[in-house]
């Protein structure tokens, strides 16, 4: 998922039982790598960011979100040099 927020913002992420505001930057995009990318990179980057959007009662919020996903029957594999022989760490193969 790729996100662009306006100056109002409103995106929050969950961290340690707290909701933290993500600063709105008009010159940047927020990227949520999601599970497909986590599988592809063999967990070098982690997915699972719990997030929400909150409304400002005084200002309208605008955001643009773009999702990209493989077909439902697609097989996602890590490149051979990222595959670890032991699955003890919960790594993908």
HELIX and SHEET records of a PDB file:
HELIX    1   1 UNK A   34  UNK A   40  1                                   7    
HELIX    2   2 UNK A   80  UNK A   82  5                                   3    
SHEET    1   A 3 UNK A  30  UNK A  31  0                                        
SHEET    2   A 3 UNK A   2  UNK A   5 -1                                        
SHEET    3   A 3 UNK A  63  UNK A  66 -1                                        
SHEET    1   B 3 UNK A  18  UNK A  21  0                                        
SHEET    2   B 3 UNK A  11  UNK A  15 -1                                        
SHEET    3   B 3 UNK A  51  UNK A  53 -1                                        
END                                                                             
